[in-house]
């Protein structure tokens, strides 16, 4: 599936030349490719956060975009590298679960184990497969390389489910699945599962009702609201909820839904 667009997502940060090196490899092999930086500030080795941001951002990318996702705590080991596609998008990433939550948006229709070494750079660093393997493969795919030339169909790729909230009477029990750069703690509870007068408990803190914006409370005050991706999140105006209340990914969230409102 030829494409003009490659979207990058990684935990490399922007202080070192890693992102630039990958872009250089792509553009050397596929001049004219449009490269989109989703983020390079994923917490180091945090596959779950990368999966969440990939899932949340993919629908805003041009149809046909190839996502090159490099969060790779097992780089240089026996883990594989895969190519995958849905109806509208393609992905190149380590086989470590990064595309697990893509199926919340679109079913994965095909996965291949990337084994065609002729596509790789001549010298492969055991610590930088993003530059030496994944970037040249992404460039080849962008130029229209048939997927069958990447390697064999692969059905046993790694995946883990998006944690699903559980409803028990008026209670919706969920958990924190991401913490963003502002310290907002994002839960797996969707907007349609709660209502405006719900009461929330997270990290021992009780918050009453949903606010519309971050500025709906005084500076330094905590609040609950629906974030831009449609999930319940907890914030502190001009501060960090995660730092203030020592909130981490996996922490439990309880919402008591007001029974006199329709959800």
C-alpha atoms as a printed R data frame, in Angstrom:
    type eleno elety resid chain resno       x       y      z
1   ATOM     1    CA   UNK     A     1   0.000   0.000  0.000
2   ATOM     2    CA   UNK     A     2   1.902   3.032 -1.256
3   ATOM     3    CA   UNK     A     3   1.603   6.145  0.915
4   ATOM     4    CA   UNK     A     4   2.890   9.709  1.082
5   ATOM     5    CA   UNK     A     5   2.622   9.897  4.865
6   ATOM     6    CA   UNK     A     6   4.682   8.267  7.613
7   ATOM     7    CA   UNK     A     7   3.729   9.119 11.205
8   ATOM     8    CA   UNK     A     8   6.415   8.664 13.862
9   ATOM     9    CA   UNK     A     9   5.784   7.844 17.512
10  ATOM    10    CA   UNK     A    10   8.620   7.012 19.910
11  ATOM    11    CA   UNK     A    11  10.147   7.389 23.366
12  ATOM    12    CA   UNK     A    12  13.361   8.920 21.975
13  ATOM    13    CA   UNK     A    13  12.807  12.483 23.180
14  ATOM    14    CA   UNK     A    14  14.211  15.383 21.181
15  ATOM    15    CA   UNK     A    15  17.556  16.024 22.911
16  ATOM    16    CA   UNK     A    16  19.459  13.356 20.978
17  ATOM    17    CA   UNK     A    17  19.765  12.739 17.205
18  ATOM    18    CA   UNK     A    18  17.704   9.536 17.132
19  ATOM    19    CA   UNK     A    19  14.541  10.992 15.593
20  ATOM    20    CA   UNK     A    20  16.507  12.984 13.038
21  ATOM    21    CA   UNK     A    21  18.499   9.913 12.034
22  ATOM    22    CA   UNK     A    22  15.312   7.936 11.344
23  ATOM    23    CA   UNK     A    23  13.894  10.792  9.291
24  ATOM    24    CA   UNK     A    24  17.127  10.994  7.320
25  ATOM    25    CA   UNK     A    25  16.985   7.283  6.483
26  ATOM    26    CA   UNK     A    26  13.354   7.572  5.367
27  ATOM    27    CA   UNK     A    27  13.866  10.652  3.211
28  ATOM    28    CA   UNK     A    28  17.062   9.306  1.656
29  ATOM    29    CA   UNK     A    29  15.188   6.230  0.472
30  ATOM    30    CA   UNK     A    30  11.812   7.862 -0.213
31  ATOM    31    CA   UNK     A    31  12.268  11.551 -1.060
32  ATOM    32    CA   UNK     A    32   9.099  13.582 -0.823
33  ATOM    33    CA   UNK     A    33   7.590  11.507  1.970
34  ATOM    34    CA   UNK     A    34   5.560  13.617  4.371
35  ATOM    35    CA   UNK     A    35   6.664  12.802  7.919
36  ATOM    36    CA   UNK     A    36   4.297  13.517 10.821
37  ATOM    37    CA   UNK     A    37   5.640  13.579 14.382
38  ATOM    38    CA   UNK     A    38   2.891  12.338 16.681
39  ATOM    39    CA   UNK     A    39   5.137  12.453 19.744
40  ATOM    40    CA   UNK     A    40   8.602  11.419 20.832
41  ATOM    41    CA   UNK     A    41   7.911  12.031 24.524
42  ATOM    42    CA   UNK     A    42   6.467   8.636 25.426
43  ATOM    43    CA   UNK     A    43   7.915   7.721 28.845
44  ATOM    44    CA   UNK     A    44  10.930   5.442 28.252
45  ATOM    45    CA   UNK     A    45   9.939   1.833 27.456
46  ATOM    46    CA   UNK     A    46   6.263   2.562 28.218
47  ATOM    47    CA   UNK     A    47   4.441   0.323 25.734
48  ATOM    48    CA   UNK     A    48   0.998   0.928 27.254
49  ATOM    49    CA   UNK     A    49   1.188   4.711 26.919
50  ATOM    50    CA   UNK     A    50   2.469   4.348 23.362
51  ATOM    51    CA   UNK     A    51  -0.441   2.032 22.561
52  ATOM    52    CA   UNK     A    52  -2.909   4.567 23.973
53  ATOM    53    CA   UNK     A    53  -1.517   7.499 21.999
54  ATOM    54    CA   UNK     A    54  -1.349   5.429 18.825
55  ATOM    55    CA   UNK     A    55  -4.979   4.377 19.252
56  ATOM    56    CA   UNK     A    56  -6.094   7.906 20.105
57  ATOM    57    CA   UNK     A    57  -4.294   9.702 17.279
58  ATOM    58    CA   UNK     A    58  -4.615   7.311 14.342
59  ATOM    59    CA   UNK     A    59  -8.041   8.476 13.210
60  ATOM    60    CA   UNK     A    60  -6.743  12.034 12.767
61  ATOM    61    CA   UNK     A    61  -4.051  11.005 10.303
62  ATOM    62    CA   UNK     A    62  -4.571  10.982  6.508
63  ATOM    63    CA   UNK     A    63  -5.983   7.753  5.167
64  ATOM    64    CA   UNK     A    64  -3.175   5.433  4.119
65  ATOM    65    CA   UNK     A    65  -0.700   6.763  6.705
66  ATOM    66    CA   UNK     A    66   2.010   4.323  7.773
67  ATOM    67    CA   UNK     A    67   2.740   4.522 11.509
68  ATOM    68    CA   UNK     A    68   6.358   3.863 12.468
69  ATOM    69    CA   UNK     A    69   6.218   3.199 16.213
70  ATOM    70    CA   UNK     A    70   9.464   2.661 18.105
71  ATOM    71    CA   UNK     A    71   9.140   1.952 21.820
72  ATOM    72    CA   UNK     A    72  11.417  -1.036 22.127
73  ATOM    73    CA   UNK     A    73  12.608  -2.143 25.579
74  ATOM    74    CA   UNK     A    74  13.839  -5.449 24.108
75  ATOM    75    CA   UNK     A    75  15.787  -4.016 21.170
76  ATOM    76    CA   UNK     A    76  18.566  -6.352 20.056
77  ATOM    77    CA   UNK     A    77  16.971  -9.452 21.566
78  ATOM    78    CA   UNK     A    78  14.935 -12.159 19.867
79  ATOM    79    CA   UNK     A    79  11.733 -10.127 19.623
80  ATOM    80    CA   UNK     A    80  10.546  -9.697 16.046
81  ATOM    81    CA   UNK     A    81   9.538  -6.668 14.004
82  ATOM    82    CA   UNK     A    82   6.177  -6.610 12.279
83  ATOM    83    CA   UNK     A    83   4.173  -4.842  9.608
84  ATOM    84    CA   UNK     A    84   0.403  -4.671 10.019
85  ATOM    85    CA   UNK     A    85  -2.538  -3.036  8.345
86  ATOM    86    CA   UNK     A    86  -6.152  -2.103  8.909
87  ATOM    87    CA   UNK     A    87  -8.603  -0.887  6.302
88  ATOM    88    CA   UNK     A    88  -7.095   2.605  6.300
89  ATOM    89    CA   UNK     A    89  -3.647   2.457  7.907
90  ATOM    90    CA   UNK     A    90  -0.354   0.559  8.095
91  ATOM    91    CA   UNK     A    91   2.063   0.011 10.969
92  ATOM    92    CA   UNK     A    92   5.720  -0.949 11.389
93  ATOM    93    CA   UNK     A    93   6.826  -1.646 14.954
94  ATOM    94    CA   UNK     A    94   8.476  -4.155 17.283
95  ATOM    95    CA   UNK     A    95   6.390  -7.209 18.107
96  ATOM    96    CA   UNK     A    96   5.781  -6.213 21.721
97  ATOM    97    CA   UNK     A    97   2.094  -5.316 21.839
98  ATOM    98    CA   UNK     A    98   2.275  -1.772 20.488
99  ATOM    99    CA   UNK     A    99  -0.627  -2.296 18.069
100 ATOM   100    CA   UNK     A   100  -2.808  -4.007 20.680
101 ATOM   101    CA   UNK     A   101  -5.318  -1.162 21.013
102 ATOM   102    CA   UNK     A   102  -5.480  -0.248 17.320
103 ATOM   103    CA   UNK     A   103  -8.398  -2.680 17.050
104 ATOM   104    CA   UNK     A   104 -10.484  -0.391 19.260
105 ATOM   105    CA   UNK     A   105 -10.640   1.804 16.138
106 ATOM   106    CA   UNK     A   106 -10.213  -0.570 13.173
107 ATOM   107    CA   UNK     A   107  -9.726  -4.345 12.914
108 ATOM   108    CA   UNK     A   108  -6.219  -5.487 12.016
109 ATOM   109    CA   UNK     A   109  -6.630  -7.382  8.749
110 ATOM   110    CA   UNK     A   110  -3.081  -8.612  8.109
111 ATOM   111    CA   UNK     A   111   0.228  -8.893  9.968
112 ATOM   112    CA   UNK     A   112   3.587  -9.962  8.546
113 ATOM   113    CA   UNK     A   113   6.851 -10.840 10.239
114 ATOM   114    CA   UNK     A   114   9.524  -8.615  8.675
115 ATOM   115    CA   UNK     A   115  12.300 -10.962  7.575
116 ATOM   116    CA   UNK     A   116  13.562  -9.520  4.266
117 ATOM   117    CA   UNK     A   117  17.037  -8.417  5.351
118 ATOM   118    CA   UNK     A   118  17.752  -6.890  1.932
119 ATOM   119    CA   UNK     A   119  15.567  -3.964  3.020
120 ATOM   120    CA   UNK     A   120  17.695  -3.152  6.082
121 ATOM   121    CA   UNK     A   121  20.694  -0.829  6.268
122 ATOM   122    CA   UNK     A   122  24.021  -2.579  5.569
123 ATOM   123    CA   UNK     A   123  25.192  -2.218  9.180
124 ATOM   124    CA   UNK     A   124  22.696  -2.915 11.954
125 ATOM   125    CA   UNK     A   125  23.277  -1.624 15.451
126 ATOM   126    CA   UNK     A   126  21.910  -3.968 18.146
127 ATOM   127    CA   UNK     A   127  20.636  -0.864 19.982
128 ATOM   128    CA   UNK     A   128  18.960   1.101 17.162
129 ATOM   129    CA   UNK     A   129  16.647  -1.046 15.070
130 ATOM   130    CA   UNK     A   130  14.401   1.973 14.569
131 ATOM   131    CA   UNK     A   131  17.017   3.548 12.312
132 ATOM   132    CA   UNK     A   132  18.618   0.454 10.780
133 ATOM   133    CA   UNK     A   133  15.617  -1.841 10.202
134 ATOM   134    CA   UNK     A   134  12.266  -0.146 10.731
135 ATOM   135    CA   UNK     A   135  12.967   3.181  9.000
136 ATOM   136    CA   UNK     A   136  14.244   1.661  5.717
137 ATOM   137    CA   UNK     A   137  11.380  -0.862  5.755
138 ATOM   138    CA   UNK     A   138   8.868   1.966  6.253
139 ATOM   139    CA   UNK     A   139  10.436   3.867  3.362
140 ATOM   140    CA   UNK     A   140  10.208   0.807  1.101
141 ATOM   141    CA   UNK     A   141   6.556   0.314  1.999
142 ATOM   142    CA   UNK     A   142   5.828   4.000  1.406
143 ATOM   143    CA   UNK     A   143   7.285   3.630 -2.098
144 ATOM   144    CA   UNK     A   144   4.919   0.766 -2.827
145 ATOM   145    CA   UNK     A   145   6.797  -2.416 -1.942
146 ATOM   146    CA   UNK     A   146   4.285  -5.298 -2.043
147 ATOM   147    CA   UNK     A   147   3.618  -6.544  1.469
148 ATOM   148    CA   UNK     A   148   4.400 -10.146  0.493
149 ATOM   149    CA   UNK     A   149   8.034  -9.086  0.033
150 ATOM   150    CA   UNK     A   150   8.312  -8.062  3.686
151 ATOM   151    CA   UNK     A   151   8.054 -11.582  5.055
152 ATOM   152    CA   UNK     A   152   5.513 -14.277  5.943
153 ATOM   153    CA   UNK     A   153   2.034 -13.770  7.316
154 ATOM   154    CA   UNK     A   154   2.245 -13.775 11.114
155 ATOM   155    CA   UNK     A   155  -0.778 -14.553 13.293
156 ATOM   156    CA   UNK     A   156   0.859 -14.996 16.690
157 ATOM   157    CA   UNK     A   157   1.907 -11.389 17.174
158 ATOM   158    CA   UNK     A   158   1.876 -10.074 20.735
159 ATOM   159    CA   UNK     A   159  -1.112  -8.134 22.000
160 ATOM   160    CA   UNK     A   160  -2.766  -7.225 25.278
161 ATOM   161    CA   UNK     A   161  -6.363  -6.058 25.751
162 ATOM   162    CA   UNK     A   162  -7.382  -2.519 26.565
163 ATOM   163    CA   UNK     A   163  -8.647  -2.756 30.159
164 ATOM   164    CA   UNK     A   164 -12.428  -2.533 30.103
165 ATOM   165    CA   UNK     A   165 -14.348  -0.663 32.822
166 ATOM   166    CA   UNK     A   166 -16.771  -2.780 34.833
167 ATOM   167    CA   UNK     A   167 -20.290  -1.671 35.730
168 ATOM   168    CA   UNK     A   168 -21.775  -2.793 39.056
169 ATOM   169    CA   UNK     A   169 -25.056  -1.046 39.796
170 ATOM   170    CA   UNK     A   170 -24.375   2.697 39.965
171 ATOM   171    CA   UNK     A   171 -20.604   2.117 40.085
172 ATOM   172    CA   UNK     A   172 -18.227   2.109 37.132
173 ATOM   173    CA   UNK     A   173 -14.802   0.725 38.047
174 ATOM   174    CA   UNK     A   174 -11.854   1.546 35.826
175 ATOM   175    CA   UNK     A   175  -8.177   2.406 35.988
176 ATOM   176    CA   UNK     A   176  -5.599   4.948 34.877
177 ATOM   177    CA   UNK     A   177  -4.153   4.012 31.484
178 ATOM   178    CA   UNK     A   178  -1.973   7.055 30.685
179 ATOM   179    CA   UNK     A   179  -0.403  10.113 32.300
180 ATOM   180    CA   UNK     A   180   0.335  12.953 29.910
181 ATOM   181    CA   UNK     A   181   3.063  15.581 29.946
182 ATOM   182    CA   UNK     A   182   0.875  17.950 31.975
183 ATOM   183    CA   UNK     A   183   0.317  15.341 34.685
184 ATOM   184    CA   UNK     A   184  -3.282  14.685 33.643
185 ATOM   185    CA   UNK     A   185  -4.245  11.127 34.625
186 ATOM   186    CA   UNK     A   186  -6.317   9.534 31.851
187 ATOM   187    CA   UNK     A   187  -8.664   6.663 32.720
188 ATOM   188    CA   UNK     A   188 -10.198   3.942 30.560
189 ATOM   189    CA   UNK     A   189 -13.725   5.190 31.341
190 ATOM   190    CA   UNK     A   190 -15.426   6.702 28.306
191 ATOM   191    CA   UNK     A   191 -17.722   9.695 28.273
192 ATOM   192    CA   UNK     A   192 -20.823   7.643 27.522
193 ATOM   193    CA   UNK     A   193 -20.270   5.441 30.597
194 ATOM   194    CA   UNK     A   194 -20.742   8.251 33.128
195 ATOM   195    CA   UNK     A   195 -22.730  11.451 33.536
196 ATOM   196    CA   UNK     A   196 -22.192  15.020 34.634
197 ATOM   197    CA   UNK     A   197 -23.001  14.509 38.328
198 ATOM   198    CA   UNK     A   198 -20.981  11.345 38.899
199 ATOM   199    CA   UNK     A   199 -18.737  11.141 41.960
200 ATOM   200    CA   UNK     A   200 -15.184   9.965 41.321
201 ATOM   201    CA   UNK     A   201 -12.582   8.381 43.575
202 ATOM   202    CA   UNK     A   202  -8.954   8.045 42.490
203 ATOM   203    CA   UNK     A   203  -5.856   7.702 44.677
204 ATOM   204    CA   UNK     A   204  -7.978   8.364 47.775
205 ATOM   205    CA   UNK     A   205  -9.238  11.666 46.362
206 ATOM   206    CA   UNK     A   206 -12.969  12.248 45.876
207 ATOM   207    CA   UNK     A   207 -14.124  14.602 43.118
208 ATOM   208    CA   UNK     A   208 -17.755  15.515 42.513
209 ATOM   209    CA   UNK     A   209 -19.091  16.078 39.026
210 ATOM   210    CA   UNK     A   210 -17.548  16.646 35.627
211 ATOM   211    CA   UNK     A   211 -16.149  20.020 34.666
212 ATOM   212    CA   UNK     A   212 -16.199  21.310 31.110
213 ATOM   213    CA   UNK     A   213 -12.683  22.786 30.892
214 ATOM   214    CA   UNK     A   214  -9.422  22.903 32.851
215 ATOM   215    CA   UNK     A   215 -10.240  26.520 33.714
216 ATOM   216    CA   UNK     A   216 -13.533  25.580 35.403
217 ATOM   217    CA   UNK     A   217 -11.861  25.552 38.832
218 ATOM   218    CA   UNK     A   218  -9.475  27.862 40.674
219 ATOM   219    CA   UNK     A   219  -5.742  27.570 40.051
220 ATOM   220    CA   UNK     A   220  -4.243  24.609 41.897
221 ATOM   221    CA   UNK     A   221  -7.604  22.868 42.341
222 ATOM   222    CA   UNK     A   222  -8.235  19.308 41.083
223 ATOM   223    CA   UNK     A   223 -11.029  18.408 38.696
224 ATOM   224    CA   UNK     A   224 -12.490  15.616 36.594
225 ATOM   225    CA   UNK     A   225 -13.392  16.176 32.953
226 ATOM   226    CA   UNK     A   226 -13.645  14.449 29.602
227 ATOM   227    CA   UNK     A   227 -10.390  14.889 27.704
228 ATOM   228    CA   UNK     A   228  -9.987  15.512 23.992
229 ATOM   229    CA   UNK     A   229  -9.899  11.776 23.169
230 ATOM   230    CA   UNK     A   230 -13.210  11.095 24.910
231 ATOM   231    CA   UNK     A   231 -11.937   9.521 28.144
232 ATOM   232    CA   UNK     A   232 -12.418  10.582 31.754
233 ATOM   233    CA   UNK     A   233  -9.297  12.265 33.093
234 ATOM   234    CA   UNK     A   234  -8.204  13.933 36.313
235 ATOM   235    CA   UNK     A   235  -6.331  17.205 36.322
236 ATOM   236    CA   UNK     A   236  -5.102  20.084 38.430
237 ATOM   237    CA   UNK     A   237  -5.517  23.528 36.950
238 ATOM   238    CA   UNK     A   238  -2.022  24.755 36.059
239 ATOM   239    CA   UNK     A   239  -0.551  21.816 37.945
240 ATOM   240    CA   UNK     A   240   0.018  18.062 37.844
241 ATOM   241    CA   UNK     A   241  -2.630  15.723 39.220
242 ATOM   242    CA   UNK     A   242  -0.299  12.745 38.894
243 ATOM   243    CA   UNK     A   243   2.477  14.408 40.887
244 ATOM   244    CA   UNK     A   244   0.225  16.052 43.474
245 ATOM   245    CA   UNK     A   245  -1.593  12.814 44.314
246 ATOM   246    CA   UNK     A   246   1.077  10.249 43.388
247 ATOM   247    CA   UNK     A   247  -1.099   8.712 40.674
248 ATOM   248    CA   UNK     A   248   0.368   6.010 38.429
249 ATOM   249    CA   UNK     A   249  -0.760   3.956 35.458
250 ATOM   250    CA   UNK     A   250  -2.833   1.042 36.758
251 ATOM   251    CA   UNK     A   251  -4.294   2.922 39.744
252 ATOM   252    CA   UNK     A   252  -7.985   2.185 40.265
253 ATOM   253    CA   UNK     A   253 -10.762   4.659 39.496
254 ATOM   254    CA   UNK     A   254 -14.349   4.460 40.771
255 ATOM   255    CA   UNK     A   255 -17.250   6.475 39.383
256 ATOM   256    CA   UNK     A   256 -20.634   6.504 41.133
257 ATOM   257    CA   UNK     A   257 -23.109   7.475 38.498
258 ATOM   258    CA   UNK     A   258 -26.018   9.731 39.401
259 ATOM   259    CA   UNK     A   259 -29.088   7.545 38.998
260 ATOM   260    CA   UNK     A   260 -31.432  10.442 38.203
261 ATOM   261    CA   UNK     A   261 -29.624  11.293 34.972
262 ATOM   262    CA   UNK     A   262 -29.650   9.372 31.741
263 ATOM   263    CA   UNK     A   263 -26.246   8.195 30.525
